[in-house]
Amino acid sequence: MSLTLITSAPSSDAAYREGLIRRYLAARDRFAELALLAEAARYDKANPGASLTDELLGASLGDVA
């Protein structure tokens, strides 16, 4: 069995951000949420600027925020 290295880095476009937020809001368990938060943190590290991690956490609060 051979392993394939995924070399593509997350892009900084709005479609990627929107997709990750949708996946986060649809996550049904804490482990899936944590995996998506980790993905957002990697994105934030590669793309300085507005924090995607903050967007995920804010989106999960909904109208409470």
PDB file of N, H, CA, C and O in Angstrom:
ATOM      1  N   MET A   1       0.848  -1.169   0.000  1.00  0.00           N
ATOM      2  CA  MET A   1       0.000   0.000   0.000  1.00  0.00           C
ATOM      3  C   MET A   1       0.897   1.236   0.000  1.00  0.00           C
ATOM      4  O   MET A   1       1.812   1.348   0.816  1.00  0.00           O
ATOM      5  N   SER A   2       0.633   2.146  -0.905  1.00  0.00           N
ATOM      6  H   SER A   2      -0.110   2.056  -1.568  1.00  0.00           H
ATOM      7  CA  SER A   2       1.420   3.376  -0.962  1.00  0.00           C
ATOM      8  C   SER A   2       0.579   4.543  -0.461  1.00  0.00           C
ATOM      9  O   SER A   2      -0.643   4.564  -0.608  1.00  0.00           O
ATOM     10  N   LEU A   3       1.258   5.496   0.124  1.00  0.00           N
ATOM     11  H   LEU A   3       2.251   5.478   0.243  1.00  0.00           H
ATOM     12  CA  LEU A   3       0.596   6.690   0.623  1.00  0.00           C
ATOM     13  C   LEU A   3       0.797   7.828  -0.358  1.00  0.00           C
ATOM     14  O   LEU A   3       1.845   7.928  -0.996  1.00  0.00           O
ATOM     15  N   THR A   4      -0.189   8.671  -0.475  1.00  0.00           N
ATOM     16  H   THR A   4      -1.040   8.589   0.044  1.00  0.00           H
ATOM     17  CA  THR A   4      -0.105   9.832  -1.346  1.00  0.00           C
ATOM     18  C   THR A   4      -0.060  11.082  -0.484  1.00  0.00           C
ATOM     19  O   THR A   4      -0.920  11.287   0.373  1.00  0.00           O
ATOM     20  N   LEU A   5       0.930  11.900  -0.709  1.00  0.00           N
ATOM     21  H   LEU A   5       1.628  11.733  -1.404  1.00  0.00           H
ATOM     22  CA  LEU A   5       1.063  13.151   0.022  1.00  0.00           C
ATOM     23  C   LEU A   5       0.201  14.215  -0.643  1.00  0.00           C
ATOM     24  O   LEU A   5       0.313  14.456  -1.845  1.00  0.00           O
ATOM     25  N   ILE A   6      -0.643  14.835   0.133  1.00  0.00           N
ATOM     26  H   ILE A   6      -0.734  14.638   1.109  1.00  0.00           H
ATOM     27  CA  ILE A   6      -1.474  15.924  -0.381  1.00  0.00           C
ATOM     28  C   ILE A   6      -0.672  17.207  -0.232  1.00  0.00           C
ATOM     29  O   ILE A   6      -0.357  17.628   0.881  1.00  0.00           O
ATOM     30  N   THR A   7      -0.350  17.818  -1.349  1.00  0.00           N
ATOM     31  H   THR A   7      -0.606  17.476  -2.254  1.00  0.00           H
ATOM     32  CA  THR A   7       0.523  18.992  -1.319  1.00  0.00           C
ATOM     33  C   THR A   7      -0.227  20.307  -1.472  1.00  0.00           C
ATOM     34  O   THR A   7       0.371  21.375  -1.338  1.00  0.00           O
ATOM     35  N   SER A   8      -1.513  20.249  -1.746  1.00  0.00           N
ATOM     36  H   SER A   8      -1.998  19.382  -1.855  1.00  0.00           H
ATOM     37  CA  SER A   8      -2.231  21.505  -1.956  1.00  0.00           C
ATOM     38  C   SER A   8      -2.536  22.177  -0.622  1.00  0.00           C
ATOM     39  O   SER A   8      -3.012  21.540   0.318  1.00  0.00           O
ATOM     40  N   ALA A   9      -2.258  23.452  -0.563  1.00  0.00           N
ATOM     41  H   ALA A   9      -1.872  23.969  -1.327  1.00  0.00           H
ATOM     42  CA  ALA A   9      -2.555  24.243   0.632  1.00  0.00           C
ATOM     43  C   ALA A   9      -3.916  24.895   0.452  1.00  0.00           C
ATOM     44  O   ALA A   9      -4.322  25.173  -0.677  1.00  0.00           O
ATOM     45  N   PRO A  10      -4.620  25.142   1.535  1.00  0.00           N
ATOM     46  CA  PRO A  10      -5.905  25.817   1.408  1.00  0.00           C
ATOM     47  C   PRO A  10      -5.727  27.177   0.735  1.00  0.00           C
ATOM     48  O   PRO A  10      -4.759  27.891   0.997  1.00  0.00           O
ATOM     49  N   SER A  11      -6.658  27.516  -0.119  1.00  0.00           N
ATOM     50  H   SER A  11      -7.444  26.936  -0.332  1.00  0.00           H
ATOM     51  CA  SER A  11      -6.587  28.812  -0.788  1.00  0.00           C
ATOM     52  C   SER A  11      -7.292  29.855   0.066  1.00  0.00           C
ATOM     53  O   SER A  11      -8.023  29.521   0.999  1.00  0.00           O
ATOM     54  N   SER A  12      -7.070  31.097  -0.258  1.00  0.00           N
ATOM     55  H   SER A  12      -6.476  31.368  -1.016  1.00  0.00           H
ATOM     56  CA  SER A  12      -7.659  32.167   0.545  1.00  0.00           C
ATOM     57  C   SER A  12      -8.942  32.709  -0.068  1.00  0.00           C
ATOM     58  O   SER A  12      -9.323  33.847   0.207  1.00  0.00           O
ATOM     59  N   ASP A  13      -9.607  31.922  -0.887  1.00  0.00           N
ATOM     60  H   ASP A  13      -9.297  30.997  -1.111  1.00  0.00           H
ATOM     61  CA  ASP A  13     -10.810  32.440  -1.532  1.00  0.00           C
ATOM     62  C   ASP A  13     -12.054  32.231  -0.663  1.00  0.00           C
ATOM     63  O   ASP A  13     -12.071  31.396   0.240  1.00  0.00           O
ATOM     64  N   ALA A  14     -13.063  32.992  -0.955  1.00  0.00           N
ATOM     65  H   ALA A  14     -13.050  33.671  -1.689  1.00  0.00           H
ATOM     66  CA  ALA A  14     -14.295  32.985  -0.168  1.00  0.00           C
ATOM     67  C   ALA A  14     -15.015  31.647  -0.245  1.00  0.00           C
ATOM     68  O   ALA A  14     -15.648  31.238   0.729  1.00  0.00           O
ATOM     69  N   ALA A  15     -14.934  30.957  -1.374  1.00  0.00           N
ATOM     70  H   ALA A  15     -14.420  31.289  -2.165  1.00  0.00           H
ATOM     71  CA  ALA A  15     -15.617  29.673  -1.519  1.00  0.00           C
ATOM     72  C   ALA A  15     -15.064  28.637  -0.541  1.00  0.00           C
ATOM     73  O   ALA A  15     -15.826  27.858   0.033  1.00  0.00           O
ATOM     74  N   TYR A  16     -13.757  28.625  -0.352  1.00  0.00           N
ATOM     75  H   TYR A  16     -13.139  29.258  -0.818  1.00  0.00           H
ATOM     76  CA  TYR A  16     -13.155  27.693   0.602  1.00  0.00           C
ATOM     77  C   TYR A  16     -13.637  28.008   2.017  1.00  0.00           C
ATOM     78  O   TYR A  16     -14.016  27.108   2.766  1.00  0.00           O
ATOM     79  N   ARG A  17     -13.619  29.280   2.371  1.00  0.00           N
ATOM     80  H   ARG A  17     -13.311  30.011   1.762  1.00  0.00           H
ATOM     81  CA  ARG A  17     -14.043  29.699   3.714  1.00  0.00           C
ATOM     82  C   ARG A  17     -15.508  29.331   3.942  1.00  0.00           C
ATOM     83  O   ARG A  17     -15.865  28.795   4.992  1.00  0.00           O
ATOM     84  N   GLU A  18     -16.346  29.621   2.957  1.00  0.00           N
ATOM     85  H   GLU A  18     -16.056  30.056   2.105  1.00  0.00           H
ATOM     86  CA  GLU A  18     -17.771  29.316   3.083  1.00  0.00           C
ATOM     87  C   GLU A  18     -17.994  27.817   3.234  1.00  0.00           C
ATOM     88  O   GLU A  18     -18.799  27.383   4.058  1.00  0.00           O
ATOM     89  N   GLY A  19     -17.282  27.032   2.443  1.00  0.00           N
ATOM     90  H   GLY A  19     -16.628  27.385   1.774  1.00  0.00           H
ATOM     91  CA  GLY A  19     -17.426  25.580   2.520  1.00  0.00           C
ATOM     92  C   GLY A  19     -17.034  25.033   3.879  1.00  0.00           C
ATOM     93  O   GLY A  19     -17.707  24.153   4.418  1.00  0.00           O
ATOM     94  N   LEU A  20     -15.950  25.550   4.433  1.00  0.00           N
ATOM     95  H   LEU A  20     -15.403  26.264   3.995  1.00  0.00           H
ATOM     96  CA  LEU A  20     -15.505  25.078   5.745  1.00  0.00           C
ATOM     97  C   LEU A  20     -16.515  25.470   6.827  1.00  0.00           C
ATOM     98  O   LEU A  20     -16.782  24.685   7.737  1.00  0.00           O
ATOM     99  N   ILE A  21     -17.066  26.657   6.734  1.00  0.00           N
ATOM    100  H   ILE A  21     -16.849  27.294   5.995  1.00  0.00           H
ATOM    101  CA  ILE A  21     -18.074  27.083   7.707  1.00  0.00           C
ATOM    102  C   ILE A  21     -19.308  26.198   7.606  1.00  0.00           C
ATOM    103  O   ILE A  21     -19.859  25.786   8.627  1.00  0.00           O
ATOM    104  N   ARG A  22     -19.744  25.904   6.397  1.00  0.00           N
ATOM    105  H   ARG A  22     -19.296  26.238   5.568  1.00  0.00           H
ATOM    106  CA  ARG A  22     -20.911  25.024   6.216  1.00  0.00           C
ATOM    107  C   ARG A  22     -20.653  23.638   6.801  1.00  0.00           C
ATOM    108  O   ARG A  22     -21.514  23.074   7.475  1.00  0.00           O
ATOM    109  N   ARG A  23     -19.462  23.092   6.541  1.00  0.00           N
ATOM    110  H   ARG A  23     -18.762  23.550   5.993  1.00  0.00           H
ATOM    111  CA  ARG A  23     -19.111  21.777   7.077  1.00  0.00           C
ATOM    112  C   ARG A  23     -19.074  21.812   8.602  1.00  0.00           C
ATOM    113  O   ARG A  23     -19.508  20.861   9.253  1.00  0.00           O
ATOM    114  N   TYR A  24     -18.563  22.891   9.174  1.00  0.00           N
ATOM    115  H   TYR A  24     -18.210  23.663   8.646  1.00  0.00           H
ATOM    116  CA  TYR A  24     -18.491  23.022  10.630  1.00  0.00           C
ATOM    117  C   TYR A  24     -19.895  23.060  11.237  1.00  0.00           C
ATOM    118  O   TYR A  24     -20.166  22.387  12.232  1.00  0.00           O
ATOM    119  N   LEU A  25     -20.775  23.844  10.637  1.00  0.00           N
ATOM    120  H   LEU A  25     -20.554  24.390   9.829  1.00  0.00           H
ATOM    121  CA  LEU A  25     -22.137  23.944  11.161  1.00  0.00           C
ATOM    122  C   LEU A  25     -22.909  22.638  11.005  1.00  0.00           C
ATOM    123  O   LEU A  25     -23.825  22.368  11.781  1.00  0.00           O
ATOM    124  N   ALA A  26     -22.552  21.829  10.016  1.00  0.00           N
ATOM    125  H   ALA A  26     -21.807  22.049   9.385  1.00  0.00           H
ATOM    126  CA  ALA A  26     -23.226  20.552   9.782  1.00  0.00           C
ATOM    127  C   ALA A  26     -22.612  19.403  10.578  1.00  0.00           C
ATOM    128  O   ALA A  26     -23.181  18.312  10.619  1.00  0.00           O
ATOM    129  N   ALA A  27     -21.474  19.628  11.204  1.00  0.00           N
ATOM    130  H   ALA A  27     -21.012  20.514  11.170  1.00  0.00           H
ATOM    131  CA  ALA A  27     -20.787  18.563  11.953  1.00  0.00           C
ATOM    132  C   ALA A  27     -21.698  18.051  13.065  1.00  0.00           C
ATOM    133  O   ALA A  27     -22.352  18.827  13.762  1.00  0.00           O
ATOM    134  N   ARG A  28     -21.724  16.731  13.212  1.00  0.00           N
ATOM    135  H   ARG A  28     -21.193  16.101  12.646  1.00  0.00           H
ATOM    136  CA  ARG A  28     -22.631  16.118  14.184  1.00  0.00           C
ATOM    137  C   ARG A  28     -21.951  15.647  15.465  1.00  0.00           C
ATOM    138  O   ARG A  28     -22.626  15.231  16.407  1.00  0.00           O
ATOM    139  N   ASP A  29     -20.635  15.707  15.508  1.00  0.00           N
ATOM    140  H   ASP A  29     -20.086  16.044  14.743  1.00  0.00           H
ATOM    141  CA  ASP A  29     -19.959  15.299  16.739  1.00  0.00           C
ATOM    142  C   ASP A  29     -18.758  16.198  17.008  1.00  0.00           C
ATOM    143  O   ASP A  29     -18.273  16.901  16.121  1.00  0.00           O
ATOM    144  N   ARG A  30     -18.301  16.156  18.229  1.00  0.00           N
ATOM    145  H   ARG A  30     -18.695  15.585  18.948  1.00  0.00           H
ATOM    146  CA  ARG A  30     -17.230  17.049  18.674  1.00  0.00           C
ATOM    147  C   ARG A  30     -15.916  16.777  17.950  1.00  0.00           C
ATOM    148  O   ARG A  30     -15.147  17.702  17.689  1.00  0.00           O
ATOM    149  N   PHE A  31     -15.652  15.496  17.620  1.00  0.00           N
ATOM    150  H   PHE A  31     -16.276  14.744  17.833  1.00  0.00           H
ATOM    151  CA  PHE A  31     -14.406  15.168  16.932  1.00  0.00           C
ATOM    152  C   PHE A  31     -14.365  15.783  15.535  1.00  0.00           C
ATOM    153  O   PHE A  31     -13.317  16.256  15.096  1.00  0.00           O
ATOM    154  N   ALA A  32     -15.494  15.778  14.839  1.00  0.00           N
ATOM    155  H   ALA A  32     -16.346  15.393  15.195  1.00  0.00           H
ATOM    156  CA  ALA A  32     -15.561  16.409  13.520  1.00  0.00           C
ATOM    157  C   ALA A  32     -15.360  17.916  13.649  1.00  0.00           C
ATOM    158  O   ALA A  32     -14.662  18.527  12.839  1.00  0.00           O
ATOM    159  N   GLU A  33     -15.972  18.512  14.667  1.00  0.00           N
ATOM    160  H   GLU A  33     -16.539  18.016  15.325  1.00  0.00           H
ATOM    161  CA  GLU A  33     -15.801  19.949  14.896  1.00  0.00           C
ATOM    162  C   GLU A  33     -14.339  20.288  15.173  1.00  0.00           C
ATOM    163  O   GLU A  33     -13.813  21.267  14.645  1.00  0.00           O
ATOM    164  N   LEU A  34     -13.687  19.475  16.004  1.00  0.00           N
ATOM    165  H   LEU A  34     -14.115  18.680  16.434  1.00  0.00           H
ATOM    166  CA  LEU A  34     -12.278  19.720  16.328  1.00  0.00           C
ATOM    167  C   LEU A  34     -11.388  19.589  15.099  1.00  0.00           C
ATOM    168  O   LEU A  34     -10.448  20.364  14.925  1.00  0.00           O
ATOM    169  N   ALA A  35     -11.681  18.610  14.245  1.00  0.00           N
ATOM    170  H   ALA A  35     -12.444  17.980  14.387  1.00  0.00           H
ATOM    171  CA  ALA A  35     -10.902  18.438  13.017  1.00  0.00           C
ATOM    172  C   ALA A  35     -11.061  19.656  12.110  1.00  0.00           C
ATOM    173  O   ALA A  35     -10.092  20.103  11.497  1.00  0.00           O
ATOM    174  N   LEU A  36     -12.263  20.188  12.023  1.00  0.00           N
ATOM    175  H   LEU A  36     -13.051  19.825  12.521  1.00  0.00           H
ATOM    176  CA  LEU A  36     -12.504  21.368  11.191  1.00  0.00           C
ATOM    177  C   LEU A  36     -11.866  22.617  11.799  1.00  0.00           C
ATOM    178  O   LEU A  36     -11.374  23.477  11.070  1.00  0.00           O
ATOM    179  N   LEU A  37     -11.872  22.721  13.121  1.00  0.00           N
ATOM    180  H   LEU A  37     -12.271  22.022  13.713  1.00  0.00           H
ATOM    181  CA  LEU A  37     -11.179  23.838  13.773  1.00  0.00           C
ATOM    182  C   LEU A  37      -9.678  23.763  13.520  1.00  0.00           C
ATOM    183  O   LEU A  37      -9.027  24.790  13.327  1.00  0.00           O
ATOM    184  N   ALA A  38      -9.127  22.550  13.521  1.00  0.00           N
ATOM    185  H   ALA A  38      -9.656  21.716  13.678  1.00  0.00           H
ATOM    186  CA  ALA A  38      -7.700  22.382  13.225  1.00  0.00           C
ATOM    187  C   ALA A  38      -7.409  22.786  11.785  1.00  0.00           C
ATOM    188  O   ALA A  38      -6.388  23.415  11.508  1.00  0.00           O
ATOM    189  N   GLU A  39      -8.308  22.423  10.867  1.00  0.00           N
ATOM    190  H   GLU A  39      -9.138  21.912  11.092  1.00  0.00           H
ATOM    191  CA  GLU A  39      -8.139  22.820   9.466  1.00  0.00           C
ATOM    192  C   GLU A  39      -8.184  24.342   9.340  1.00  0.00           C
ATOM    193  O   GLU A  39      -7.400  24.932   8.596  1.00  0.00           O
ATOM    194  N   ALA A  40      -9.097  24.969  10.065  1.00  0.00           N
ATOM    195  H   ALA A  40      -9.734  24.490  10.669  1.00  0.00           H
ATOM    196  CA  ALA A  40      -9.195  26.434  10.039  1.00  0.00           C
ATOM    197  C   ALA A  40      -7.933  27.073  10.612  1.00  0.00           C
ATOM    198  O   ALA A  40      -7.475  28.098  10.107  1.00  0.00           O
ATOM    199  N   ALA A  41      -7.377  26.484  11.648  1.00  0.00           N
ATOM    200  H   ALA A  41      -7.749  25.652  12.058  1.00  0.00           H
ATOM    201  CA  ALA A  41      -6.143  27.021  12.241  1.00  0.00           C
ATOM    202  C   ALA A  41      -4.985  26.930  11.251  1.00  0.00           C
ATOM    203  O   ALA A  41      -4.169  27.848  11.160  1.00  0.00           O
ATOM    204  N   ARG A  42      -4.912  25.818  10.507  1.00  0.00           N
ATOM    205  H   ARG A  42      -5.575  25.072  10.581  1.00  0.00           H
ATOM    206  CA  ARG A  42      -3.864  25.692   9.477  1.00  0.00           C
ATOM    207  C   ARG A  42      -4.068  26.737   8.382  1.00  0.00           C
ATOM    208  O   ARG A  42      -3.107  27.332   7.896  1.00  0.00           O
ATOM    209  N   TYR A  43      -5.311  26.951   8.005  1.00  0.00           N
ATOM    210  H   TYR A  43      -6.092  26.468   8.400  1.00  0.00           H
ATOM    211  CA  TYR A  43      -5.643  27.967   7.008  1.00  0.00           C
ATOM    212  C   TYR A  43      -5.202  29.346   7.500  1.00  0.00           C
ATOM    213  O   TYR A  43      -4.582  30.109   6.760  1.00  0.00           O
ATOM    214  N   ASP A  44      -5.529  29.658   8.757  1.00  0.00           N
ATOM    215  H   ASP A  44      -6.033  29.038   9.358  1.00  0.00           H
ATOM    216  CA  ASP A  44      -5.165  30.962   9.323  1.00  0.00           C
ATOM    217  C   ASP A  44      -3.654  31.165   9.325  1.00  0.00           C
ATOM    218  O   ASP A  44      -3.169  32.267   9.065  1.00  0.00           O
ATOM    219  N   LYS A  45      -2.922  30.111   9.616  1.00  0.00           N
ATOM    220  H   LYS A  45      -3.316  29.217   9.827  1.00  0.00           H
ATOM    221  CA  LYS A  45      -1.462  30.214   9.637  1.00  0.00           C
ATOM    222  C   LYS A  45      -0.914  30.493   8.233  1.00  0.00           C
ATOM    223  O   LYS A  45       0.039  31.256   8.074  1.00  0.00           O
ATOM    224  N   ALA A  46      -1.520  29.873   7.219  1.00  0.00           N
ATOM    225  H   ALA A  46      -2.294  29.253   7.348  1.00  0.00           H
ATOM    226  CA  ALA A  46      -1.061  30.032   5.839  1.00  0.00           C
ATOM    227  C   ALA A  46      -1.586  31.310   5.187  1.00  0.00           C
ATOM    228  O   ALA A  46      -1.022  31.781   4.199  1.00  0.00           O
ATOM    229  N   ASN A  47      -2.662  31.869   5.737  1.00  0.00           N
ATOM    230  H   ASN A  47      -3.120  31.486   6.539  1.00  0.00           H
ATOM    231  CA  ASN A  47      -3.319  33.037   5.137  1.00  0.00           C
ATOM    232  C   ASN A  47      -3.584  34.093   6.205  1.00  0.00           C
ATOM    233  O   ASN A  47      -4.690  34.165   6.739  1.00  0.00           O
ATOM    234  N   PRO A  48      -2.586  34.909   6.522  1.00  0.00           N
ATOM    235  CA  PRO A  48      -2.791  35.955   7.533  1.00  0.00           C
ATOM    236  C   PRO A  48      -3.923  36.898   7.112  1.00  0.00           C
ATOM    237  O   PRO A  48      -4.130  37.163   5.928  1.00  0.00           O
ATOM    238  N   GLY A  49      -4.616  37.374   8.077  1.00  0.00           N
ATOM    239  H   GLY A  49      -4.448  37.160   9.039  1.00  0.00           H
ATOM    240  CA  GLY A  49      -5.744  38.267   7.806  1.00  0.00           C
ATOM    241  C   GLY A  49      -6.899  37.890   8.709  1.00  0.00           C
ATOM    242  O   GLY A  49      -6.696  37.465   9.846  1.00  0.00           O
ATOM    243  N   ALA A  50      -8.109  38.046   8.203  1.00  0.00           N
ATOM    244  H   ALA A  50      -8.274  38.391   7.280  1.00  0.00           H
ATOM    245  CA  ALA A  50      -9.295  37.702   8.987  1.00  0.00           C
ATOM    246  C   ALA A  50      -9.249  36.224   9.374  1.00  0.00           C
ATOM    247  O   ALA A  50      -8.995  35.359   8.536  1.00  0.00           O
ATOM    248  N   SER A  51      -9.495  35.953  10.640  1.00  0.00           N
ATOM    249  H   SER A  51      -9.701  36.656  11.321  1.00  0.00           H
ATOM    250  CA  SER A  51      -9.370  34.599  11.173  1.00  0.00           C
ATOM    251  C   SER A  51     -10.567  33.729  10.805  1.00  0.00           C
ATOM    252  O   SER A  51     -11.705  34.044  11.152  1.00  0.00           O
ATOM    253  N   LEU A  52     -10.299  32.635  10.101  1.00  0.00           N
ATOM    254  H   LEU A  52      -9.374  32.379   9.820  1.00  0.00           H
ATOM    255  CA  LEU A  52     -11.348  31.674   9.777  1.00  0.00           C
ATOM    256  C   LEU A  52     -11.790  30.940  11.040  1.00  0.00           C
ATOM    257  O   LEU A  52     -12.964  30.595  11.174  1.00  0.00           O
ATOM    258  N   THR A  53     -10.871  30.699  11.958  1.00  0.00           N
ATOM    259  H   THR A  53      -9.917  30.979  11.849  1.00  0.00           H
ATOM    260  CA  THR A  53     -11.224  30.051  13.222  1.00  0.00           C
ATOM    261  C   THR A  53     -12.251  30.897  13.974  1.00  0.00           C
ATOM    262  O   THR A  53     -13.225  30.364  14.507  1.00  0.00           O
ATOM    263  N   ASP A  54     -12.037  32.201  14.016  1.00  0.00           N
ATOM    264  H   ASP A  54     -11.246  32.633  13.583  1.00  0.00           H
ATOM    265  CA  ASP A  54     -12.999  33.094  14.670  1.00  0.00           C
ATOM    266  C   ASP A  54     -14.353  33.052  13.967  1.00  0.00           C
ATOM    267  O   ASP A  54     -15.397  33.090  14.619  1.00  0.00           O
ATOM    268  N   GLU A  55     -14.336  32.972  12.640  1.00  0.00           N
ATOM    269  H   GLU A  55     -13.489  32.941  12.110  1.00  0.00           H
ATOM    270  CA  GLU A  55     -15.587  32.890  11.888  1.00  0.00           C
ATOM    271  C   GLU A  55     -16.347  31.618  12.230  1.00  0.00           C
ATOM    272  O   GLU A  55     -17.566  31.649  12.397  1.00  0.00           O
ATOM    273  N   LEU A  56     -15.630  30.490  12.337  1.00  0.00           N
ATOM    274  H   LEU A  56     -14.640  30.465  12.202  1.00  0.00           H
ATOM    275  CA  LEU A  56     -16.288  29.229  12.688  1.00  0.00           C
ATOM    276  C   LEU A  56     -16.943  29.329  14.061  1.00  0.00           C
ATOM    277  O   LEU A  56     -18.111  28.979  14.233  1.00  0.00           O
ATOM    278  N   LEU A  57     -16.180  29.808  15.024  1.00  0.00           N
ATOM    279  H   LEU A  57     -15.232  30.092  14.884  1.00  0.00           H
ATOM    280  CA  LEU A  57     -16.716  29.903  16.381  1.00  0.00           C
ATOM    281  C   LEU A  57     -17.877  30.893  16.451  1.00  0.00           C
ATOM    282  O   LEU A  57     -18.860  30.645  17.151  1.00  0.00           O
ATOM    283  N   GLY A  58     -17.773  32.000  15.739  1.00  0.00           N
ATOM    284  H   GLY A  58     -16.975  32.201  15.171  1.00  0.00           H
ATOM    285  CA  GLY A  58     -18.859  32.973  15.705  1.00  0.00           C
ATOM    286  C   GLY A  58     -20.102  32.423  15.031  1.00  0.00           C
ATOM    287  O   GLY A  58     -21.219  32.670  15.486  1.00  0.00           O
ATOM    288  N   ALA A  59     -19.917  31.679  13.948  1.00  0.00           N
ATOM    289  H   ALA A  59     -19.009  31.478  13.578  1.00  0.00           H
ATOM    290  CA  ALA A  59     -21.050  31.095  13.239  1.00  0.00           C
ATOM    291  C   ALA A  59     -21.781  30.092  14.120  1.00  0.00           C
ATOM    292  O   ALA A  59     -23.004  29.971  14.049  1.00  0.00           O
ATOM    293  N   SER A  60     -21.030  29.373  14.949  1.00  0.00           N
ATOM    294  H   SER A  60     -20.037  29.472  15.006  1.00  0.00           H
ATOM    295  CA  SER A  60     -21.671  28.386  15.818  1.00  0.00           C
ATOM    296  C   SER A  60     -22.505  29.049  16.908  1.00  0.00           C
ATOM    297  O   SER A  60     -23.430  28.435  17.440  1.00  0.00           O
ATOM    298  N   LEU A  61     -22.187  30.297  17.246  1.00  0.00           N
ATOM    299  H   LEU A  61     -21.436  30.796  16.814  1.00  0.00           H
ATOM    300  CA  LEU A  61     -22.974  31.017  18.249  1.00  0.00           C
ATOM    301  C   LEU A  61     -24.286  31.533  17.674  1.00  0.00           C
ATOM    302  O   LEU A  61     -25.253  31.735  18.408  1.00  0.00           O
ATOM    303  N   GLY A  62     -24.319  31.746  16.362  1.00  0.00           N
ATOM    304  H   GLY A  62     -23.533  31.582  15.766  1.00  0.00           H
ATOM    305  CA  GLY A  62     -25.532  32.215  15.706  1.00  0.00           C
ATOM    306  C   GLY A  62     -25.962  33.576  16.207  1.00  0.00           C
ATOM    307  O   GLY A  62     -25.155  34.504  16.276  1.00  0.00           O
ATOM    308  N   ASP A  63     -27.229  33.698  16.558  1.00  0.00           N
ATOM    309  H   ASP A  63     -27.884  32.944  16.502  1.00  0.00           H
ATOM    310  CA  ASP A  63     -27.791  34.980  16.990  1.00  0.00           C
ATOM    311  C   ASP A  63     -27.360  35.381  18.394  1.00  0.00           C
ATOM    312  O   ASP A  63     -27.598  36.514  18.814  1.00  0.00           O
ATOM    313  N   VAL A  64     -26.731  34.472  19.119  1.00  0.00           N
ATOM    314  H   VAL A  64     -26.538  33.552  18.778  1.00  0.00           H
ATOM    315  CA  VAL A  64     -26.275  34.783  20.470  1.00  0.00           C
ATOM    316  C   VAL A  64     -25.157  35.813  20.430  1.00  0.00           C
ATOM    317  O   VAL A  64     -25.045  36.658  21.317  1.00  0.00           O
ATOM    318  N   ALA A  65     -24.320  35.734  19.381  1.00  0.00           N
ATOM    319  H   ALA A  65     -24.410  35.047  18.660  1.00  0.00           H
ATOM    320  CA  ALA A  65     -23.154  36.625  19.274  1.00  0.00           C
ATOM    321  C   ALA A  65     -23.572  37.994  19.010  1.00  0.00           C
ATOM    322  O   ALA A  65     -22.731  38.885  18.889  1.00  0.00           O
TER     323      ALA A  65
END
